[in-house]
Each structure stands twice: as C-alpha cells, then as structure tokens.
Amino acid sequence: MTIALIGFAVLLVLCFLGFRVGFATLIVGFVGFALERGFEASLAMVGQQVFHDSMNYNLSVIPLFILMGVLIVHARISQDLYDAAYAALGKYRGGLALATVLAAGGFSAVCGSTLATAATMSKVAMPPMRDYKYSDRLASGTIAAGGTLGIMIPPSVPLVIYGIIAEQDIGLLFIAGVLPGLLLVTLFLIVVGLVVRRDPLAAPPSPPLEPERRKEAIRGTMPVLILFLVVLGGIYSGAFTATEASGIGAFGAAVIAILRGNLRSLGEWRECLVDATVTTATIFLVLLGAVVFAQFINLSGLPYDLLDYVDEWALSPIQLVIFVCIIAILMGMVFEAIGILVLLVPVFLPALTVSGVDMIWFGILVVLVSEIGLITPPIGMNVFVVKSVLPDVKLSAIFRGVTPYIFALVAALMLVLAIPQIATFLPGLMR
Amino acid sequence: MTKQPGASSSAASVLHRIIVMLEVFSSVTLMSMMLLTFVDVIGRYILGAPVFGAAEMVSTMLALVIFAGLGIANARDKHIVVELFDARIRRLAPGWYDALVQGFSICAMSLIVYVLYEQAVEAAHVDSKTIVLELPLSWITGAIAFLAALSVVSQVLGLLTGAHTRDEHHLEDV
C-alpha cells in the first residue's frame, strides 16, 4: 500500500509541475510495477496493455463519437437549435438564457463534448444576450454551465471511458444518462428563473422570434432530433451496440453537415478528421497511461487494502459512495473528467463492487461530480473556454455567474444519490 | 540554447512534411473506419450480409488512428495538462523547463516505441495472426511501432522548432 501512495504522490507532483498527464501516469505506472515485479515484467506488461487497448474494438466508439461531435459542430446547426429553443421559451422572462440552457442540452445530445458545447454556445447565445442587455454574469455563467451538459447527456465520452474502466455496458450507461441529463436541464432552467426573479435587470425582455424564422429553426433542428433518436433508440432497443451506434451517428452527422451545405471541400473534411484524430490520440494517451498505472495500483494491493478498511469501518454502500464522491469533488478542483475517472475508479472498483453498489448508478454520479469540476475554481475548464471565446468578459463575472448552477449540480448529485432510480430506471427496463 | 537558423528551418520543413503525411493518413483511416462501421451495420441489419472481418479491420484502424494522431499531437504538444502552477514554474527557467517536460514526454513515448517493437518481433517470431482475417500481427504491430517512432521524431522536431505552443494544450476535449 505504501508504494501505491508514494506512486500517487509522485504522479500528483508531476501533474502539478505541468508534466503531460498521460505520459506521467504511464511512467509512474511503469516504474512502480518494475519496483514490485522487476524491469522485464514491467516492460512486458506495458507492451501487452498498450497493444491490447489500442486495438480494442469496443474502444473504437471513442473516435467515432468524437468525430460525430466534430461533424455536428461543422454542420453549423447550433443557431437553429438556439432559435428553436427560443421559440419555445422566449415568452418567459430570461427567455434568451432559458433558450441557452435548452439549446446546450440539445447540442449535447449529438455532440458529447463539453468544451465544444460551451465554445459553440458562446458564439451563438452571447450576441443576442448582449443585444438585449443581459448581464454578463447571467449570460456567460449560463453558457459555461450549459456546456457541462455535454458529458451527461449521451453520447458522452467520459461515460464510454468509465464503461471501459469499470467493465460496464456502454449502452446502459448512455441510457442511464438520459434522465439525469433532463433533470439537470430542468434544474438549470429553474436557476435562470430564480436569478431573473431576484434581479430582473439581469435579463431585460426580448421580442418573440418572427414566425418565418421560428418555422425555419424548428425544421432545422429535425435532423438533430432524428439522429439522436436513431443513435439512442438503436442502443435502447438493442438494434445496435454502442460501437455500431457511433458509426451510424458519425455517418449521420456527416450527412446532416453535407445537406446543410457544409463539408463540401476536402480541406473541410481534413480539418474535421484531423481534429477528431488528435482529440482521440490525446484521450487514448491518458487511457493507456491509466491502464498501466492501474496495473501497478492493483499489484500494490491498494484496492484490496481499501476493501479491508471498508469492512473495518463498517461503511454501508451509500456511505462508501458518498466517501468516494467527496474524494472525486476534491479531485475535480484539479483534474477534469478523464483524470478523475482513470485515477479514482480503478482504486475503488473492488470495494464498490463487493459492497454491491450499482456501477451504472455510480458512473452517473462520477460524471455528475466531474461536471461540478468543470465550473468550479481553480480550474473550471468551461469557464476558461467561455473566457477564451469572450475575452472582454471578466473571469470573475463568469465564476460568479456559474455559482447558482454549481448549487443546481450539487442538488442533482444529492437527488441522484437519494433516488438512484433517476439513473437506474431506464437501464432497468433494458436489462 | 541558440539555434542555427538553417538547421531550424530544415527541421521545420521535415516536421511539416511528417505532419502533413500523418494528417492525410489518419484522415483516410478514420474516414474508412466510419464508413466500414456504417456499411457493416447496414449490411447486417438490412441486407443480412455484414462485412467479413469488419471488427478486426476496425480494431486495426483504431490503433493506426491513435498512433498517427499521437504524431500530430506530440508535434504540437496537444496533451492534457493540469495548468495550475506550471506557468509560474516555467517562468523561472523556460528553456530548462521545456527541455525537462518535453524530454520526459519523449522518454515516455520512446518506451511505448520499444515495447511495441518488442511485441512486433515477438509476433513475427511465433508468426501470430488475427483470428478472422489471418492478418500477420507482426505487420500490424510493426506499423503501429513505426507510427509511434515517427511521433517521437515529431516530438523532438517540435521541441527544436518551437512548434509546441503553450496556449494550445488539449486540457480536456470531452
């Protein structure tokens, strides 16, 4: 156990010093394993893990869903989504902010990238909110928080990675993310309502959408809705596996982009494909580093020592889950979703499994915690993304703007903790 | 740590060619992966005739996409980084800091190249093949090892030419 703790400490120091997370986990895992079992054994282990996981058919879901998200961004569908959401909610006070939340939810349903959602919504939703004198705090905070929906509403790359690490069905995880995703959208809409009620000047009234534009926008969102229903419906009905759904989704996104007049040149295609490739490579580097590190951690016996502690402290499953969630929240202040998943899940996996925790439910909880990390200081990635797209908005204004949404995320976390059926009901129907 | 302008520009030119090659290769491979998965599903559910060995082909393409992508990511240093104290530490001695951090990444990537090369040699030694299509695993692993080696070259050239830009890390892209 001591060597594992030293390994974790070294890894954290390397990460804080700015060493690339993927390389740092790989090297710490390699050296740790070598200290326990010898240099040759460690080389063989790294070779097998790297080869096996980089050729794992089930993992092809990652590049294909990433490609789907990139293609949807290039389909430039976000404006229609935003206008359609505004057509539905524009009559209420704070309509533009409400539309931002709804459009972010819709975009997440076919994108799966939190950063892409935040960046796209910054470009689409901020100009009208500026035009109608919304406060920067409400506008930018809503965009940053709306982006977090990207990793809960399926397809979601962190859920895929969790599924691989925890050996859970990715299709079930996607389905499990639907109701918590809708819960989050509802809570975010309530937050907008409360903020506007408290400070009406934060969201002056805006005119309704012209009827022609309303029809055009609703028509424009239909392909997105169909794609979402095909991908998720295919998984839910058992017609496709998640891997097959990712291929269908990426192909469908390409067709949507082409039909909307985009992706007509080789250059545009290359830009999309290279973007998806590089993102895939960076994620896989962390994943490969993590599996090597996990081998070292397993060999050290730490997960089984934790199991003994759980017995010794007589922790109930819910207490154990809350304990792990607290650690995840602390990690979320520094690490993003993938970092939390790859470092935390393997360590607690045996204890959680033996305690009889539903690992689909736990996956949703970990992703919810990761969402909190995306908008909390010191490293709230979504906040920084919004700042980079809107450089004239003060960072402090965005952080103040996301604060009510952090409460909404915590409320969602507590609700899913208290009522696991929010996450397990739909997968239960499939089992 | 001064650089010769001539050497630097030729290094930049080599790096540019490597990146273009990797971009074209990875784009074609990823596109093929998407089309193959789509055709396989349509073939299976509509025509009742899936593509023979599609899963093996997709697995191979996945590995090729990852390691071709790593070449591009390494050249531009687009990796996940915890940006908390690094900027402040780097300001103390930027040259040494970059050499240390990038040197560490290069060592780690070299380790991957070595273990993949060993896997390829082992596969060639026992003449192992994939189960369905009977593709020689030594060729597949060898190709992946080659791409990984190319990514080390692009990492080194990226460091020498300054292609690593501090503001473009993929902190988290999901």
Chai-1 contact restraints between the chains, C-beta under 6 A:
chainA,res_idxA,chainB,res_idxB,connection_type,confidence,min_distance_angstrom,max_distance_angstrom,comment,restraint_id
A,C15,B,V82,contact,1.0,0.0,6.0,A-B,restraint_1
A,F16,B,L84,contact,1.0,0.0,6.0,A-B,restraint_2
A,F16,B,F85,contact,1.0,0.0,6.0,A-B,restraint_3
A,G18,B,V81,contact,1.0,0.0,6.0,A-B,restraint_4
A,G18,B,D86,contact,1.0,0.0,6.0,A-B,restraint_5
A,G18,B,V101,contact,1.0,0.0,6.0,A-B,restraint_6
A,F19,B,V101,contact,1.0,0.0,6.0,A-B,restraint_7
A,F19,B,F104,contact,1.0,0.0,6.0,A-B,restraint_8
A,R20,B,H79,contact,1.0,0.0,6.0,A-B,restraint_9
A,R20,B,V81,contact,1.0,0.0,6.0,A-B,restraint_10
A,R20,B,S105,contact,1.0,0.0,6.0,A-B,restraint_11
A,V21,B,I80,contact,1.0,0.0,6.0,A-B,restraint_12
A,F23,B,S105,contact,1.0,0.0,6.0,A-B,restraint_13
A,F23,B,A108,contact,1.0,0.0,6.0,A-B,restraint_14
A,L26,B,A108,contact,1.0,0.0,6.0,A-B,restraint_15
A,I27,B,A108,contact,1.0,0.0,6.0,A-B,restraint_16
A,L43,B,V115,contact,1.0,0.0,6.0,A-B,restraint_17
A,V46,B,V115,contact,1.0,0.0,6.0,A-B,restraint_18
A,G47,B,V115,contact,1.0,0.0,6.0,A-B,restraint_19
A,G47,B,E118,contact,1.0,0.0,6.0,A-B,restraint_20
A,G47,B,Q119,contact,1.0,0.0,6.0,A-B,restraint_21
A,V50,B,I112,contact,1.0,0.0,6.0,A-B,restraint_22
A,F51,B,Q119,contact,1.0,0.0,6.0,A-B,restraint_23
A,S54,B,A63,contact,1.0,0.0,6.0,A-B,restraint_24
A,S54,B,I66,contact,1.0,0.0,6.0,A-B,restraint_25
A,M55,B,S59,contact,1.0,0.0,6.0,A-B,restraint_26
A,M55,B,A63,contact,1.0,0.0,6.0,A-B,restraint_27
A,Y57,B,A55,contact,1.0,0.0,6.0,A-B,restraint_28
A,Y57,B,V58,contact,1.0,0.0,6.0,A-B,restraint_29
A,Y57,B,S59,contact,1.0,0.0,6.0,A-B,restraint_30
A,S60,B,V58,contact,1.0,0.0,6.0,A-B,restraint_31
A,S60,B,L62,contact,1.0,0.0,6.0,A-B,restraint_32
A,P63,B,V65,contact,1.0,0.0,6.0,A-B,restraint_33
A,S113,B,V174,contact,1.0,0.0,6.0,A-B,restraint_34
A,L115,B,D173,contact,1.0,0.0,6.0,A-B,restraint_35
A,V157,B,V174,contact,1.0,0.0,6.0,A-B,restraint_36
A,P158,B,V174,contact,1.0,0.0,6.0,A-B,restraint_37
A,E244,B,V41,contact,1.0,0.0,6.0,A-B,restraint_38
A,G247,B,M34,contact,1.0,0.0,6.0,A-B,restraint_39
A,G247,B,T37,contact,1.0,0.0,6.0,A-B,restraint_40
A,G247,B,F38,contact,1.0,0.0,6.0,A-B,restraint_41
A,I248,B,V41,contact,1.0,0.0,6.0,A-B,restraint_42
A,A250,B,M34,contact,1.0,0.0,6.0,A-B,restraint_43
A,F251,B,M34,contact,1.0,0.0,6.0,A-B,restraint_44
A,F251,B,F38,contact,1.0,0.0,6.0,A-B,restraint_45
A,R270,B,S27,contact,1.0,0.0,6.0,A-B,restraint_46
A,L273,B,S27,contact,1.0,0.0,6.0,A-B,restraint_47
A,L273,B,L30,contact,1.0,0.0,6.0,A-B,restraint_48
A,V274,B,E23,contact,1.0,0.0,6.0,A-B,restraint_49
A,T277,B,S26,contact,1.0,0.0,6.0,A-B,restraint_50
A,T277,B,L30,contact,1.0,0.0,6.0,A-B,restraint_51
A,T277,B,V65,contact,1.0,0.0,6.0,A-B,restraint_52
A,T277,B,G69,contact,1.0,0.0,6.0,A-B,restraint_53
A,V278,B,G69,contact,1.0,0.0,6.0,A-B,restraint_54
A,V278,B,I72,contact,1.0,0.0,6.0,A-B,restraint_55
A,V278,B,A73,contact,1.0,0.0,6.0,A-B,restraint_56
A,V278,B,K78,contact,1.0,0.0,6.0,A-B,restraint_57
A,T279,B,D173,contact,1.0,0.0,6.0,A-B,restraint_58
A,T280,B,G69,contact,1.0,0.0,6.0,A-B,restraint_59
A,A281,B,I66,contact,1.0,0.0,6.0,A-B,restraint_60
A,A281,B,G69,contact,1.0,0.0,6.0,A-B,restraint_61
A,A281,B,L70,contact,1.0,0.0,6.0,A-B,restraint_62
A,A281,B,A73,contact,1.0,0.0,6.0,A-B,restraint_63
A,T282,B,A73,contact,1.0,0.0,6.0,A-B,restraint_64
A,T282,B,K78,contact,1.0,0.0,6.0,A-B,restraint_65
A,T282,B,H79,contact,1.0,0.0,6.0,A-B,restraint_66
A,T282,B,I80,contact,1.0,0.0,6.0,A-B,restraint_67
A,T282,B,H170,contact,1.0,0.0,6.0,A-B,restraint_68
A,F284,B,I66,contact,1.0,0.0,6.0,A-B,restraint_69
A,V286,B,I80,contact,1.0,0.0,6.0,A-B,restraint_70
A,V334,B,V82,contact,1.0,0.0,6.0,A-B,restraint_71
A,E336,B,E172,contact,1.0,0.0,6.0,A-B,restraint_72
A,M381,B,L171,contact,1.0,0.0,6.0,A-B,restraint_73
A,M381,B,E172,contact,1.0,0.0,6.0,A-B,restraint_74
